[in-house]
Amino acid sequence: MVGSVPVGDGAPVSIQSMLNTDPHDAAASIAQAQALEAAGCEIIRATVPDTAAAATLTALKNCVDCPIVADI
């Protein structure tokens, strides 16, 4: 399970996408994540290259309902 989305072992294919915004720009990342979720995305991936970018994860978590996966 990734959050509430089943993955593997016979689960249906989930719709995933990765943010392509600057990982330090929380507002742009939130806007893109909300657009992805509205389009049917079930799992959102975000790059986290450093500690400063980790703050964006908290903002994302509070603004979308689907699971966020951090690519560290």
Rosetta blueprint (number, residue, H / E / L):
1 M L
2 V E
3 G L
4 S L
5 V E
6 P L
7 V L
8 G L
9 D L
10 G L
11 A L
12 P L
13 V L
14 S L
15 I L
16 Q E
17 S E
18 M E
19 L L
20 N L
21 T L
22 D L
23 P L
24 H L
25 D L
26 A H
27 A H
28 A H
29 S H
30 I H
31 A H
32 Q H
33 A H
34 Q H
35 A H
36 L H
37 E H
38 A H
39 A L
40 G L
41 C L
42 E L
43 I E
44 I E
45 R E
46 A E
47 T E
48 V L
49 P L
50 D L
51 T H
52 A H
53 A H
54 A H
55 A H
56 T H
57 L H
58 T H
59 A H
60 L H
61 K H
62 N H
63 C H
64 V L
65 D L
66 C L
67 P L
68 I E
69 V E
70 A E
71 D E
72 I L
